[in-house]
């Protein structure tokens, strides 16, 4: 199924005028554009958008956006629509949901003579059902998501008679030709006439984005700062890539302060950059601007912050103590870091479909079926400490209590352990073909 009918006119299942919602903006994106991009990512490549009149302002909202690659046919409620004898996805113009939810819905098996209603099957269903059959529809839509599947033959009959979406579904239910499908996405809502509907929609998206963080610190602490920052950033013309670079310019200042003899300030700059490092991804997901190129920009720019830290610490220690061991350990750390960067980038390009360094830790999916060494078991126990949102916070305390010797010593131990970990991965992955990829 690759064709969707977007109903942006007439009465929807909640007995509201669907022409009111396409131009509502939240998360720096107009609703009609968000809906089209969402459905496109679910696998839809052809759209028919039904509006009240041919001069719809919605056309201008979709023009010149490079993310929209699908073909779009514009029609009105007064025109006859040429339906092919194929199943169609029908979505209301006020629907907000995820690509995965729509993808799961359109992948199911359907019968030509029936309509399928995507329904949140939690408590308080909007329909009365018997097994998978819909027997009765409650007023105002209730828990119906606002997406349906029907054949061109069904749609041709009802749209030719100028039936509203609400009337069409009600009649098909009365005829015993309606079934429901369970919603499997992360969230959904239908915009309504409430003056706070745009705010509520944006809150829903940010709430979901906040839960996509990895690690307890990132979810429960860092996101408390990154999400409010991202809410402000979406109001600016800054792209996620610009935000990535800007954040890591801030992060790179950590090495300067370490080198100048201010380790605590240096640690603070690294931690600030780590907290804000979520912002580029949050903005990208809210504005539907996620790309593999963006993942790589974020990954590459992050390494400048780490490199700045690895150079600044031994340099600052040497300038204070004049101990050659500082430069020796610093050289070891930088060498291991450069080795890991080259290896991990190779791993990402050959074994994954991702540009995010977080995916590297999915290497276990490839090598774990083999015998796990004792060293690897030990490293896996302490590996969570190697996440930047953990060690950047820890280094503030370490810098304050132990100063340069502790920071440099712990960094060196961690680097050597990570080198052993990576080297074992390289040896084991030699037996695995690169075409066995980890999916993003």
LINWO-V892614 format. One record per backbone hydrogen bond with DSSP energy under -0.5 kcal/mol. NH is the residue of the N-H (numbers start at 1). CO is the residue of the C=O. E is the energy in kcal/mol with one decimal. If there is no record, write none. Layout:
NH,CO,E
NH,CO,E
This chain:
4,46,-2.5
5,89,-3.4
6,4,-0.6
6,48,-2.7
7,5,-0.7
7,91,-2.6
8,6,-1.0
8,50,-2.3
12,16,-2.4
15,12,-2.1
18,10,-2.8
18,16,-0.6
20,17,-1.4
21,18,-0.8
24,21,-1.5
26,29,-2.0
29,26,-1.0
31,24,-2.7
32,22,-2.6
34,30,-2.4
35,31,-2.7
36,32,-2.1
37,33,-2.5
38,34,-2.2
39,35,-2.4
40,36,-2.4
41,37,-2.2
42,38,-1.0
43,40,-1.4
44,39,-2.1
45,2,-1.9
46,2,-2.0
47,71,-2.5
48,4,-2.4
49,73,-2.8
50,6,-2.8
50,48,-0.6
51,49,-0.6
51,75,-2.5
56,53,-0.9
59,56,-1.1
60,57,-0.5
61,57,-1.0
62,58,-1.2
62,59,-0.6
63,59,-1.0
65,62,-1.0
66,64,-0.7
68,65,-1.6
69,67,-1.0
71,45,-2.1
73,47,-2.9
75,49,-2.4
77,51,-1.4
79,76,-1.2
83,81,-1.0
86,84,-2.0
88,150,-2.9
89,3,-2.2
90,88,-0.5
90,148,-3.2
91,5,-2.6
92,146,-2.3
93,7,-1.9
95,92,-1.5
96,189,-2.5
98,187,-0.5
102,98,-1.5
103,99,-2.8
104,100,-2.6
105,101,-1.6
106,102,-2.5
107,103,-1.1
108,105,-1.1
114,111,-1.4
115,177,-2.7
116,149,-2.7
117,179,-2.8
118,116,-0.5
118,147,-2.4
119,117,-0.6
119,181,-2.8
120,143,-2.6
121,119,-0.8
128,136,-2.2
129,127,-0.5
130,133,-2.4
133,130,-2.1
134,178,-2.9
135,128,-3.4
135,133,-0.5
136,128,-1.3
138,126,-3.8
141,13,-0.6
141,138,-0.8
142,140,-1.5
144,141,-2.5
145,118,-2.4
146,118,-0.6
148,90,-2.6
149,116,-1.9
150,88,-1.8
151,112,-0.6
152,86,-1.6
155,151,-2.2
156,152,-2.5
157,153,-1.3
158,154,-1.9
159,155,-2.8
160,156,-1.4
161,157,-1.0
162,159,-1.4
163,158,-2.5
165,11,-0.8
166,11,-1.3
168,164,-2.7
169,165,-2.3
170,166,-2.2
171,167,-2.3
172,168,-2.1
173,169,-2.2
174,170,-2.1
175,171,-1.7
176,173,-1.6
177,172,-3.0
179,115,-2.7
180,132,-1.4
181,117,-2.8
183,119,-1.8
189,96,-1.9
191,94,-2.9
191,189,-0.5
197,194,-1.9
200,196,-2.7
201,197,-2.1
202,198,-2.3
203,199,-2.6
204,200,-2.1
205,201,-2.0
206,202,-2.6
207,203,-2.4
208,204,-1.9
209,205,-2.9
210,206,-2.4
211,207,-0.8
211,208,-0.9
212,209,-1.5
213,210,-0.7
219,215,-2.2
220,216,-2.8
221,217,-2.2
222,217,-2.3
223,218,-1.9
224,221,-1.0
225,221,-0.5
225,222,-1.6
226,222,-2.6
227,223,-2.0
229,225,-1.4
230,226,-2.9
231,227,-2.1
232,228,-1.1
233,229,-2.2
234,230,-2.1
235,232,-1.2
236,233,-1.8
243,239,-2.2
244,240,-2.4
245,241,-2.1
246,242,-2.5
247,243,-2.6
248,244,-1.8
249,245,-1.3
250,246,-1.7
251,247,-2.1
252,248,-1.8
253,249,-0.7
253,250,-1.0
254,251,-1.8
255,252,-0.8
256,252,-0.7
257,253,-2.0
258,254,-2.3
259,255,-2.4
260,256,-1.7
261,258,-1.2
262,257,-3.0
266,262,-2.3
267,263,-2.6
268,264,-2.2
269,265,-2.2
270,266,-1.9
271,267,-2.2
272,268,-2.7
273,269,-2.2
274,270,-1.9
275,271,-2.7
276,272,-2.3
277,273,-0.9
278,275,-0.9
279,276,-2.2
281,277,-0.5
282,278,-2.5
283,279,-3.0
284,280,-2.1
285,281,-2.3
286,282,-2.4
287,283,-2.5
288,285,-0.6
289,284,-3.4
290,284,-0.6
295,291,-1.6
296,292,-2.0
297,293,-2.4
298,294,-2.3
299,295,-2.6
300,296,-3.1
301,297,-2.4
302,298,-1.9
303,299,-1.0
303,300,-0.6
304,300,-0.6
304,301,-0.9
305,301,-0.8
305,302,-0.5
306,302,-1.6
307,303,-2.8
308,304,-2.2
309,305,-1.9
310,306,-2.6
311,307,-1.8
312,308,-2.7
313,309,-2.2
314,310,-0.6
315,311,-1.6
316,312,-2.5
317,313,-2.3
318,314,-2.4
319,315,-2.2
320,316,-1.2
321,317,-2.9
322,318,-2.8
324,322,-0.6
326,323,-1.6
327,323,-0.6
327,324,-0.5
328,324,-2.2
329,325,-2.8
330,326,-2.2
331,327,-2.4
332,328,-2.1
333,329,-2.6
334,330,-2.5
335,331,-2.2
336,332,-2.6
337,333,-2.4
338,334,-2.6
339,335,-2.3
340,336,-2.8
341,337,-2.6
342,338,-2.3
343,339,-2.5
344,340,-3.4
345,341,-2.3
346,342,-1.8
347,343,-2.7
348,344,-2.6
349,345,-2.0
350,346,-2.1
351,347,-2.9
352,348,-1.0
353,438,-1.5
359,356,-1.5
360,357,-1.6
361,358,-1.2
362,359,-2.2
363,360,-2.1
364,361,-0.8
365,362,-2.0
366,363,-1.6
367,363,-2.0
368,364,-2.5
370,367,-1.5
373,371,-0.5
377,373,-2.0
378,374,-2.1
379,375,-2.6
380,376,-2.5
381,377,-1.1
382,378,-1.4
383,379,-1.5
385,382,-1.6
386,383,-2.4
387,384,-1.4
390,387,-1.8
391,387,-2.3
392,388,-2.3
394,390,-2.0
395,391,-2.3
396,392,-0.6
396,393,-0.7
397,393,-1.0
398,394,-2.5
399,395,-2.6
400,396,-1.8
401,397,-2.5
402,398,-2.8
403,398,-1.0
403,399,-0.5
406,402,-0.8
407,403,-2.0
408,404,-3.1
409,405,-2.6
410,406,-2.7
411,407,-2.0
412,408,-2.2
413,409,-2.2
414,410,-2.4
415,411,-2.4
416,412,-2.4
417,413,-2.2
418,414,-2.3
419,415,-2.0
420,416,-2.1
421,417,-2.4
422,418,-2.8
423,419,-2.7
424,420,-2.2
425,421,-1.9
426,422,-2.3
427,423,-2.0
428,424,-2.3
429,425,-2.7
430,426,-0.8
431,428,-1.4
432,429,-1.4
436,433,-2.0
437,435,-1.5
438,351,-3.4
439,437,-0.5
